[in-house]
């Protein structure tokens, strides 16, 4: 059954999930995965589609979150997105491998398809043709068993809204209406075909209407790095929405400096004690930390809940520095600590960022193996040159590098117990 997620519903759902998780113990038992969950543990995933899909591979936020979700049985992802792709216009260079070859080579269980943005430039008169194309594409995949055992599953993802950027987006209102119409059209086909549908149009429209925070896009329709960070969180939660245990709110640590009582979510606090200039404790990481946003600007209120934080009440007046395993993480006044301080520079967060960079490197090696960058060495005048003759072997080697990096990513991020210390420095 399709659940079309609108932005308000998503935010209300998260608010309930966060409040519920706060009231429960820090580590909840794993719930069984429903058979109709869009993404499941161990899935071999292929992402296809337009520029939105293509650029997911160079930012790595979505893939990092999916890999961390089931560390004991991680997913494996190949991104086949291509800038400008549309369902009925997916041109490839001469001798480019058929998509089915790559889907079979990856033993694909599920395809995440991102279309509708390029098609929307045909205007509202092109909506029916787009609906027919989506329906035909879904039907073309019936009976396809790229993993060798079961029919490939599908997830459809709508385009994002058109962000108003003044002179950069002179036809903003018209373009936004068109994108909305194509998103709605995709939703209707998905409902009829009983295919999961992720409505990023409504979610992005809601966020873009908020005046606080940086821009999400560079030109109204192409997300920047901050936009990919934000939208990847929403896409991730829709992809695992049928797994009740998947809603893992960020770390939250609450400490009363007066009596050393503690509450925590995402980490387990032990050995809390006073020091000459503050407090110290040990924190055992139960879930991976959240990835920090690639911006120093204030975030819109709707996104504050995506960041790890620590609140310390009843500290004597002063300026306090947080260190984790002797690494400086945050500095704030006692009043700021009482209101809550964002924590996103700890050693665990640095390791999560390193893991994301490793994800991006794996994707780069796969891209070199799948999407050769210079066609003149394949079918052109340099085909018989030394570099042209070497290219087939190099492509194979790049694919092997991608597979090796994929296997290494299965180790995930090690969760550790670390020493946290809050010390008055002024």
DABEL-V770584 format. One record per pair of residues at least 12 apart in sequence whose ideal C-beta (glycine too) atoms are under 8 Angstrom apart, sorted by the first residue. I is the first residue (numbers start at 1). J is the second residue. D is the distance in whole Angstrom. If there is no record, write none. Layout:
BEGIN
i=I j=J d=D
i=I j=J d=D
END
This chain:
BEGIN
i=1 j=36 d=8
i=1 j=194 d=7
i=2 j=187 d=8
i=2 j=190 d=6
i=2 j=191 d=5
i=2 j=194 d=7
i=2 j=195 d=7
i=2 j=196 d=7
i=2 j=197 d=5
i=3 j=241 d=7
i=4 j=187 d=6
i=4 j=191 d=8
i=4 j=197 d=6
i=4 j=199 d=6
i=5 j=198 d=7
i=5 j=199 d=5
i=5 j=202 d=8
i=5 j=203 d=7
i=5 j=238 d=6
i=5 j=241 d=7
i=6 j=199 d=7
i=6 j=202 d=5
i=6 j=203 d=8
i=7 j=202 d=5
i=7 j=203 d=4
i=7 j=205 d=7
i=7 j=206 d=3
i=7 j=207 d=7
i=8 j=206 d=7
i=10 j=203 d=6
i=10 j=234 d=7
i=10 j=237 d=7
i=10 j=238 d=8
i=11 j=206 d=8
i=11 j=302 d=6
i=13 j=247 d=8
i=14 j=237 d=8
i=14 j=247 d=7
i=14 j=249 d=8
i=14 j=305 d=6
i=15 j=305 d=8
i=17 j=247 d=4
i=17 j=249 d=7
i=18 j=249 d=5
i=18 j=305 d=6
i=21 j=247 d=7
i=21 j=248 d=8
i=21 j=249 d=5
i=21 j=265 d=6
i=22 j=249 d=8
i=22 j=252 d=7
i=22 j=263 d=8
i=22 j=265 d=6
i=26 j=264 d=5
i=26 j=265 d=5
i=26 j=266 d=7
i=26 j=267 d=7
i=26 j=268 d=6
i=26 j=286 d=6
i=27 j=268 d=7
i=27 j=286 d=5
i=28 j=245 d=6
i=29 j=245 d=8
i=30 j=245 d=5
i=31 j=243 d=7
i=31 j=244 d=4
i=31 j=245 d=4
i=33 j=242 d=8
i=33 j=243 d=5
i=34 j=242 d=5
i=34 j=243 d=7
i=36 j=242 d=6
i=37 j=240 d=7
i=37 j=241 d=8
i=37 j=242 d=4
i=37 j=243 d=5
i=38 j=110 d=7
i=38 j=153 d=8
i=38 j=155 d=5
i=38 j=196 d=4
i=38 j=198 d=8
i=38 j=238 d=7
i=38 j=239 d=5
i=38 j=240 d=7
i=38 j=241 d=7
i=38 j=242 d=7
i=39 j=66 d=7
i=39 j=75 d=7
i=39 j=110 d=6
i=39 j=155 d=8
i=39 j=239 d=4
i=39 j=240 d=6
i=40 j=109 d=8
i=40 j=243 d=8
i=41 j=69 d=8
i=41 j=70 d=4
i=41 j=72 d=8
i=41 j=73 d=4
i=41 j=74 d=8
i=41 j=75 d=7
i=42 j=70 d=7
i=42 j=73 d=4
i=42 j=74 d=7
i=42 j=75 d=7
i=43 j=75 d=5
i=43 j=76 d=8
i=43 j=109 d=5
i=43 j=110 d=5
i=44 j=75 d=7
i=44 j=76 d=5
i=44 j=106 d=6
i=44 j=107 d=5
i=44 j=108 d=5
i=44 j=109 d=5
i=44 j=110 d=8
i=44 j=147 d=6
i=45 j=66 d=8
i=45 j=75 d=6
i=45 j=76 d=7
i=45 j=77 d=5
i=45 j=78 d=7
i=45 j=108 d=7
i=45 j=109 d=7
i=45 j=110 d=5
i=45 j=111 d=8
i=45 j=112 d=6
i=46 j=77 d=8
i=46 j=78 d=5
i=46 j=79 d=8
i=46 j=80 d=6
i=46 j=102 d=7
i=46 j=103 d=6
i=46 j=106 d=6
i=46 j=108 d=5
i=46 j=110 d=8
i=46 j=111 d=5
i=46 j=112 d=7
i=47 j=77 d=7
i=47 j=78 d=7
i=47 j=79 d=5
i=47 j=80 d=6
i=47 j=81 d=6
i=47 j=111 d=8
i=47 j=112 d=5
i=47 j=114 d=7
i=48 j=80 d=5
i=48 j=81 d=6
i=48 j=85 d=8
i=48 j=99 d=7
i=48 j=111 d=6
i=48 j=112 d=7
i=48 j=113 d=5
i=48 j=114 d=7
i=49 j=81 d=5
i=49 j=82 d=8
i=49 j=85 d=6
i=49 j=112 d=8
i=49 j=113 d=5
i=49 j=114 d=3
i=49 j=115 d=5
i=49 j=157 d=7
i=50 j=81 d=7
i=50 j=82 d=8
i=50 j=83 d=7
i=50 j=84 d=7
i=50 j=85 d=5
i=50 j=86 d=7
i=50 j=114 d=6
i=50 j=115 d=6
i=50 j=116 d=8
i=50 j=117 d=5
i=50 j=118 d=6
i=50 j=159 d=8
i=51 j=81 d=7
i=51 j=83 d=4
i=51 j=84 d=6
i=51 j=85 d=8
i=51 j=117 d=7
i=51 j=222 d=6
i=52 j=81 d=8
i=52 j=114 d=5
i=52 j=117 d=7
i=52 j=157 d=8
i=52 j=159 d=7
i=52 j=160 d=7
i=52 j=222 d=8
i=52 j=223 d=7
i=53 j=79 d=7
i=53 j=80 d=8
i=53 j=81 d=3
i=53 j=82 d=8
i=53 j=85 d=8
i=53 j=112 d=8
i=53 j=113 d=8
i=53 j=114 d=4
i=53 j=157 d=8
i=54 j=79 d=7
i=54 j=81 d=3
i=54 j=82 d=6
i=54 j=83 d=5
i=54 j=85 d=8
i=55 j=81 d=7
i=55 j=83 d=8
i=55 j=222 d=8
i=55 j=223 d=7
i=55 j=228 d=7
i=56 j=79 d=6
i=56 j=81 d=7
i=56 j=228 d=7
i=56 j=232 d=7
i=57 j=79 d=4
i=57 j=81 d=7
i=57 j=360 d=7
i=57 j=363 d=4
i=57 j=367 d=7
i=58 j=360 d=6
i=58 j=363 d=7
i=58 j=364 d=8
i=59 j=225 d=6
i=59 j=228 d=4
i=59 j=229 d=7
i=59 j=232 d=7
i=59 j=360 d=7
i=60 j=356 d=5
i=60 j=357 d=7
i=60 j=359 d=4
i=60 j=360 d=4
i=60 j=363 d=7
i=61 j=228 d=6
i=61 j=229 d=5
i=61 j=232 d=4
i=61 j=233 d=8
i=61 j=291 d=6
i=61 j=356 d=7
i=62 j=228 d=8
i=62 j=232 d=4
i=62 j=235 d=6
i=62 j=236 d=6
i=63 j=77 d=5
i=63 j=359 d=5
i=63 j=363 d=8
i=64 j=291 d=6
i=64 j=352 d=7
i=64 j=355 d=6
i=64 j=356 d=5
i=64 j=359 d=5
i=65 j=232 d=7
i=65 j=233 d=7
i=65 j=236 d=5
i=65 j=291 d=8
i=66 j=236 d=7
i=66 j=239 d=7
i=66 j=240 d=8
i=67 j=355 d=8
i=67 j=359 d=7
i=67 j=409 d=6
i=67 j=412 d=7
i=68 j=287 d=8
i=68 j=288 d=4
i=68 j=352 d=8
i=68 j=355 d=8
i=68 j=412 d=6
i=68 j=413 d=6
i=69 j=236 d=8
i=69 j=240 d=6
i=69 j=246 d=6
i=71 j=288 d=8
i=71 j=412 d=4
i=71 j=413 d=8
i=74 j=409 d=7
i=74 j=410 d=5
i=74 j=412 d=7
i=76 j=106 d=7
i=76 j=406 d=6
i=78 j=102 d=7
i=78 j=106 d=5
i=78 j=108 d=8
i=78 j=366 d=6
i=78 j=370 d=8
i=79 j=363 d=6
i=79 j=366 d=7
i=79 j=367 d=8
i=80 j=99 d=6
i=80 j=102 d=6
i=80 j=103 d=8
i=80 j=370 d=7
i=81 j=114 d=7
i=82 j=371 d=8
i=84 j=118 d=6
i=85 j=115 d=7
i=85 j=118 d=7
i=86 j=115 d=6
i=86 j=118 d=4
i=86 j=119 d=5
i=87 j=115 d=5
i=87 j=119 d=7
i=87 j=130 d=8
i=87 j=133 d=4
i=87 j=134 d=7
i=87 j=137 d=5
i=88 j=133 d=5
i=89 j=118 d=7
i=93 j=375 d=5
i=93 j=378 d=7
i=93 j=379 d=7
i=94 j=375 d=7
i=94 j=378 d=7
i=94 j=379 d=5
i=95 j=378 d=6
i=95 j=379 d=6
i=97 j=370 d=7
i=100 j=144 d=8
i=100 j=146 d=7
i=102 j=370 d=6
i=103 j=144 d=8
i=103 j=146 d=4
i=103 j=152 d=7
i=104 j=146 d=5
i=106 j=146 d=7
i=107 j=146 d=6
i=107 j=147 d=5
i=107 j=148 d=6
i=108 j=146 d=4
i=108 j=147 d=6
i=108 j=152 d=6
i=109 j=146 d=8
i=109 j=147 d=5
i=109 j=150 d=7
i=109 j=152 d=7
i=109 j=153 d=6
i=110 j=152 d=7
i=110 j=153 d=4
i=110 j=154 d=7
i=110 j=155 d=7
i=111 j=141 d=7
i=111 j=152 d=6
i=111 j=153 d=7
i=111 j=154 d=5
i=111 j=155 d=7
i=112 j=155 d=5
i=112 j=157 d=6
i=112 j=239 d=7
i=113 j=137 d=8
i=113 j=154 d=6
i=113 j=155 d=7
i=113 j=156 d=6
i=113 j=157 d=7
i=114 j=157 d=4
i=114 j=159 d=8
i=115 j=134 d=7
i=115 j=156 d=8
i=115 j=159 d=8
i=115 j=186 d=7
i=116 j=130 d=7
i=116 j=158 d=6
i=116 j=159 d=4
i=116 j=179 d=7
i=116 j=182 d=4
i=116 j=183 d=6
i=116 j=185 d=8
i=116 j=186 d=6
i=117 j=159 d=4
i=117 j=160 d=8
i=117 j=179 d=7
i=117 j=182 d=8
i=117 j=221 d=6
i=119 j=133 d=8
i=119 j=182 d=6
i=120 j=159 d=7
i=120 j=175 d=7
i=120 j=178 d=5
i=120 j=179 d=5
i=120 j=181 d=8
i=120 j=182 d=4
i=121 j=178 d=8
i=123 j=178 d=6
i=124 j=177 d=7
i=124 j=178 d=6
i=124 j=181 d=5
i=127 j=181 d=5
i=127 j=182 d=6
i=127 j=185 d=5
i=128 j=185 d=8
i=130 j=182 d=6
i=130 j=185 d=6
i=130 j=186 d=8
i=131 j=185 d=5
i=131 j=186 d=8
i=131 j=188 d=7
i=131 j=189 d=6
i=134 j=156 d=7
i=134 j=185 d=7
i=134 j=186 d=6
i=134 j=189 d=5
i=134 j=190 d=8
i=135 j=189 d=5
i=135 j=192 d=8
i=135 j=193 d=7
i=138 j=154 d=6
i=138 j=189 d=7
i=138 j=193 d=5
i=138 j=195 d=6
i=141 j=154 d=7
i=154 j=195 d=5
i=154 j=196 d=7
i=155 j=195 d=7
i=155 j=196 d=5
i=155 j=197 d=8
i=155 j=198 d=7
i=155 j=239 d=7
i=156 j=186 d=6
i=156 j=189 d=8
i=156 j=190 d=5
i=156 j=195 d=6
i=156 j=196 d=7
i=156 j=197 d=5
i=156 j=198 d=7
i=157 j=197 d=8
i=157 j=198 d=5
i=157 j=200 d=6
i=157 j=235 d=7
i=158 j=182 d=8
i=158 j=183 d=4
i=158 j=186 d=6
i=158 j=187 d=7
i=158 j=197 d=7
i=158 j=198 d=7
i=158 j=199 d=5
i=158 j=200 d=5
i=158 j=201 d=5
i=159 j=179 d=5
i=159 j=182 d=7
i=159 j=183 d=6
i=159 j=200 d=7
i=159 j=201 d=6
i=159 j=221 d=8
i=160 j=179 d=8
i=160 j=200 d=5
i=160 j=201 d=6
i=160 j=204 d=4
i=160 j=216 d=8
i=160 j=217 d=8
i=160 j=221 d=7
i=160 j=223 d=7
i=160 j=227 d=8
i=160 j=231 d=7
i=161 j=176 d=6
i=161 j=179 d=6
i=161 j=180 d=7
i=161 j=201 d=5
i=161 j=202 d=8
i=161 j=204 d=5
i=161 j=205 d=4
i=161 j=208 d=6
i=162 j=175 d=4
i=162 j=176 d=4
i=162 j=179 d=6
i=162 j=220 d=5
i=162 j=221 d=6
i=163 j=204 d=8
i=163 j=208 d=5
i=163 j=215 d=7
i=163 j=216 d=6
i=163 j=217 d=5
i=163 j=220 d=5
i=163 j=221 d=8
i=164 j=208 d=7
i=164 j=220 d=7
i=165 j=215 d=7
i=165 j=217 d=7
i=165 j=219 d=7
i=165 j=220 d=5
i=168 j=219 d=6
i=168 j=220 d=6
i=169 j=219 d=7
i=169 j=220 d=4
i=172 j=220 d=7
i=175 j=220 d=7
i=175 j=221 d=8
i=176 j=205 d=8
i=179 j=201 d=6
i=179 j=221 d=8
i=180 j=201 d=6
i=180 j=205 d=8
i=183 j=199 d=6
i=183 j=201 d=4
i=183 j=202 d=8
i=187 j=199 d=6
i=198 j=235 d=6
i=198 j=238 d=4
i=198 j=239 d=7
i=200 j=231 d=6
i=200 j=234 d=7
i=200 j=235 d=7
i=203 j=231 d=7
i=203 j=234 d=5
i=204 j=216 d=7
i=204 j=231 d=6
i=206 j=302 d=7
i=207 j=230 d=7
i=207 j=300 d=6
i=207 j=302 d=6
i=207 j=303 d=7
i=210 j=300 d=4
i=210 j=301 d=7
i=210 j=302 d=6
i=212 j=298 d=6
i=212 j=299 d=8
i=212 j=300 d=5
i=212 j=301 d=7
i=213 j=297 d=6
i=213 j=298 d=6
i=213 j=299 d=5
i=213 j=300 d=4
i=213 j=303 d=7
i=214 j=226 d=5
i=214 j=295 d=5
i=214 j=297 d=5
i=215 j=227 d=8
i=216 j=230 d=7
i=216 j=231 d=8
i=225 j=294 d=4
i=225 j=295 d=8
i=226 j=293 d=6
i=226 j=294 d=6
i=226 j=295 d=5
i=229 j=291 d=7
i=229 j=293 d=5
i=229 j=294 d=6
i=230 j=293 d=7
i=230 j=303 d=6
i=230 j=306 d=8
i=233 j=303 d=8
i=233 j=306 d=6
i=248 j=266 d=7
i=248 j=287 d=5
i=249 j=265 d=6
i=249 j=266 d=7
i=249 j=305 d=7
i=250 j=265 d=8
i=250 j=266 d=6
i=250 j=289 d=8
i=250 j=290 d=4
i=250 j=305 d=7
i=250 j=306 d=6
i=250 j=307 d=6
i=250 j=308 d=5
i=250 j=309 d=7
i=251 j=264 d=8
i=251 j=265 d=7
i=251 j=266 d=4
i=251 j=267 d=6
i=251 j=287 d=8
i=251 j=289 d=6
i=251 j=290 d=7
i=251 j=308 d=4
i=251 j=309 d=7
i=251 j=310 d=8
i=251 j=343 d=7
i=252 j=264 d=7
i=252 j=265 d=4
i=252 j=266 d=7
i=252 j=308 d=7
i=252 j=309 d=6
i=252 j=310 d=8
i=252 j=311 d=8
i=253 j=265 d=8
i=253 j=267 d=7
i=253 j=269 d=7
i=253 j=283 d=7
i=253 j=309 d=7
i=253 j=310 d=4
i=253 j=311 d=7
i=253 j=343 d=8
i=254 j=310 d=8
i=254 j=311 d=5
i=254 j=313 d=8
i=255 j=269 d=8
i=255 j=272 d=7
i=255 j=279 d=7
i=255 j=281 d=7
i=255 j=310 d=7
i=255 j=311 d=7
i=255 j=312 d=5
i=255 j=313 d=7
i=256 j=312 d=8
i=256 j=313 d=5
i=256 j=314 d=6
i=257 j=274 d=8
i=257 j=278 d=8
i=257 j=279 d=6
i=257 j=312 d=6
i=257 j=313 d=7
i=257 j=314 d=5
i=257 j=315 d=5
i=258 j=313 d=8
i=258 j=314 d=4
i=260 j=272 d=5
i=260 j=273 d=7
i=260 j=274 d=7
i=260 j=279 d=7
i=262 j=281 d=7
i=264 j=283 d=7
i=266 j=285 d=7
i=266 j=286 d=6
i=266 j=287 d=5
i=266 j=289 d=8
i=266 j=308 d=7
i=267 j=283 d=4
i=267 j=284 d=6
i=267 j=285 d=6
i=267 j=286 d=6
i=268 j=283 d=7
i=268 j=284 d=4
i=268 j=286 d=6
i=269 j=281 d=5
i=269 j=282 d=7
i=269 j=283 d=6
i=270 j=282 d=5
i=270 j=283 d=8
i=270 j=284 d=7
i=275 j=421 d=7
i=275 j=423 d=7
i=277 j=423 d=5
i=277 j=424 d=4
i=277 j=425 d=8
i=278 j=315 d=8
i=278 j=320 d=6
i=278 j=421 d=7
i=278 j=422 d=4
i=278 j=423 d=4
i=278 j=424 d=5
i=279 j=312 d=7
i=279 j=421 d=8
i=279 j=422 d=5
i=280 j=419 d=7
i=280 j=420 d=7
i=280 j=421 d=4
i=280 j=422 d=7
i=281 j=420 d=5
i=282 j=417 d=6
i=282 j=418 d=7
i=282 j=419 d=6
i=282 j=420 d=7
i=283 j=324 d=8
i=283 j=417 d=7
i=283 j=418 d=6
i=283 j=420 d=5
i=284 j=415 d=8
i=284 j=416 d=8
i=284 j=417 d=4
i=285 j=348 d=6
i=285 j=415 d=4
i=285 j=416 d=6
i=285 j=417 d=7
i=285 j=418 d=8
i=286 j=415 d=7
i=287 j=415 d=8
i=288 j=348 d=8
i=288 j=352 d=6
i=288 j=412 d=8
i=288 j=413 d=5
i=288 j=415 d=7
i=289 j=308 d=6
i=289 j=344 d=7
i=289 j=346 d=7
i=289 j=348 d=5
i=289 j=349 d=5
i=289 j=352 d=5
i=290 j=306 d=6
i=290 j=307 d=6
i=290 j=308 d=5
i=290 j=344 d=7
i=290 j=352 d=8
i=291 j=349 d=8
i=291 j=352 d=6
i=291 j=353 d=7
i=291 j=356 d=6
i=292 j=307 d=7
i=292 j=344 d=4
i=292 j=345 d=7
i=292 j=349 d=6
i=292 j=353 d=7
i=293 j=306 d=8
i=293 j=307 d=8
i=307 j=342 d=5
i=307 j=343 d=8
i=307 j=344 d=6
i=308 j=342 d=7
i=308 j=343 d=5
i=308 j=344 d=6
i=308 j=349 d=8
i=309 j=340 d=5
i=309 j=341 d=6
i=309 j=342 d=5
i=309 j=343 d=6
i=310 j=322 d=7
i=310 j=337 d=8
i=310 j=340 d=7
i=310 j=341 d=6
i=310 j=343 d=5
i=311 j=337 d=7
i=311 j=338 d=7
i=311 j=339 d=7
i=311 j=340 d=4
i=311 j=341 d=7
i=312 j=334 d=8
i=312 j=337 d=4
i=312 j=338 d=7
i=312 j=422 d=6
i=313 j=337 d=8
i=313 j=338 d=5
i=314 j=338 d=8
i=315 j=334 d=4
i=315 j=337 d=6
i=315 j=338 d=7
i=315 j=422 d=8
i=315 j=424 d=8
i=316 j=334 d=7
i=316 j=424 d=7
i=317 j=334 d=5
i=318 j=333 d=7
i=318 j=334 d=6
i=318 j=424 d=4
i=318 j=425 d=8
i=318 j=426 d=6
i=319 j=331 d=7
i=319 j=332 d=7
i=319 j=333 d=6
i=319 j=334 d=8
i=319 j=424 d=7
i=319 j=425 d=6
i=319 j=426 d=4
i=320 j=332 d=7
i=320 j=333 d=7
i=320 j=334 d=7
i=320 j=337 d=6
i=320 j=422 d=5
i=320 j=423 d=6
i=320 j=424 d=5
i=320 j=425 d=7
i=321 j=422 d=7
i=321 j=423 d=5
i=321 j=425 d=5
i=322 j=341 d=8
i=322 j=343 d=7
i=322 j=420 d=7
i=322 j=421 d=7
i=322 j=422 d=5
i=323 j=420 d=7
i=323 j=421 d=5
i=323 j=423 d=7
i=324 j=346 d=4
i=324 j=347 d=6
i=324 j=348 d=8
i=324 j=418 d=5
i=324 j=419 d=7
i=324 j=420 d=5
i=324 j=421 d=8
i=325 j=347 d=6
i=325 j=418 d=5
i=325 j=419 d=6
i=326 j=419 d=8
i=327 j=346 d=7
i=327 j=347 d=5
i=327 j=350 d=8
i=329 j=343 d=6
i=329 j=345 d=5
i=329 j=346 d=5
i=330 j=342 d=7
i=330 j=343 d=6
i=330 j=345 d=7
i=331 j=425 d=7
i=337 j=422 d=8
i=346 j=418 d=8
i=347 j=418 d=7
i=348 j=413 d=8
i=348 j=415 d=8
i=348 j=416 d=7
i=348 j=418 d=7
i=351 j=413 d=6
i=351 j=414 d=7
i=352 j=413 d=6
i=355 j=409 d=8
i=355 j=412 d=8
i=355 j=413 d=5
i=358 j=405 d=7
i=358 j=408 d=7
i=358 j=409 d=6
i=359 j=409 d=6
i=361 j=405 d=6
i=362 j=402 d=6
i=362 j=405 d=4
i=362 j=406 d=6
i=362 j=409 d=6
i=363 j=402 d=8
i=365 j=398 d=5
i=365 j=399 d=8
i=365 j=401 d=4
i=365 j=402 d=4
i=365 j=405 d=6
i=366 j=398 d=7
i=366 j=399 d=7
i=366 j=402 d=4
i=368 j=395 d=8
i=368 j=398 d=4
i=369 j=395 d=5
i=369 j=396 d=7
i=369 j=397 d=8
i=369 j=398 d=4
i=369 j=399 d=4
i=369 j=401 d=8
i=369 j=402 d=6
i=370 j=399 d=8
i=372 j=391 d=7
i=372 j=395 d=6
i=377 j=391 d=5
i=378 j=391 d=6
END
